Amino acid sequence: MGLSEAQLRADLDALAAIEPLFGEAVQRVGYPPTRIRARGYATLLRTIVGQQVSVKAADSMWRKLDAALGDAGEPTRVLQASDEELRAAGMSRQKAGYARSLAEEVTSGRLDFDGLPDDDEQAIANLVRVKGIGRWSAEVYLLFAEGRGDIWPAGDLAVQIEVGRILGLEARPSEKLTRELGERWRPYRGAAAIFTWHHYGAGADAAPV
């Protein structure tokens, strides 16, 4: 499961000791709420379902898929479903292909959520073997479903924007620079990422959602 409220706050306090500007930002907008997701297939499938659509649309699509399959959290149901059934649930041909790829990885045993490597980069490599799961999706899964505290999604636009704002940079840092800046925040980069998303939508000093 994801980082607990107590752990998230402790990590942010430790981060503030390393980078006082984060501490000042926490004082401005407060601590972020926890964002915890269940470990396993269903959470990653929901990531696929939600790609390039609003949260509301993703929730609606998930309900349709769950109703159509009987249990969307069971990978064999996707493999048994016809293309027509998946389309009726709102899945595009591309997303249906991604869902089948995930289900095949899980049912074959090639992707074992309980056996992901402890090394974050190796775990990311295992997850991105699934069609439709890129680095960002893998990082978000590891952060919110596994609670890995040093995940740093430097390619996320909101993370880049808010790192620039929190640090007072003149321009939004590139992914490369964002990754470099985060090196000194180890092992609390996961808390830093969660806070940047919180900062993105909170208070006058943050960007609107």
KAKAZI-V226639 format. One record per backbone hydrogen bond with DSSP energy under -1.0 kcal/mol. CO is the residue of the C=O (numbers start at 1). NH is the residue of the N-H. If there is no record, write none. Layout:
# KAKAZI-V226639
co,nh
CO,NH
CO,NH
This chain:
# KAKAZI-V226639
co,nh
4,8
5,9
6,10
7,11
8,12
9,13
10,14
11,15
12,16
13,17
14,18
15,19
19,22
20,24
21,25
22,26
23,27
24,28
25,29
26,30
40,44
41,45
42,46
43,47
44,48
45,49
46,50
48,51
50,53
54,58
55,59
56,60
57,61
58,62
59,63
60,64
61,65
62,66
63,67
64,68
65,69
66,70
71,74
74,77
75,79
76,80
77,81
82,86
83,87
84,88
86,91
87,90
92,96
93,97
94,98
95,99
96,100
97,101
98,102
99,103
100,104
101,105
102,106
103,107
104,108
105,111
112,115
119,123
120,124
121,125
122,126
123,127
124,128
127,130
130,133
134,138
135,139
136,140
137,141
138,142
139,143
140,144
141,145
142,148
144,37
148,151
149,190
152,154
153,156
156,160
157,161
158,162
159,163
160,164
161,165
162,166
163,167
164,169
174,178
175,179
176,180
177,181
178,182
180,183
182,185
183,186
185,188
188,192
189,193
190,194
191,195
192,196
193,197
194,198
195,199
196,200
203,206
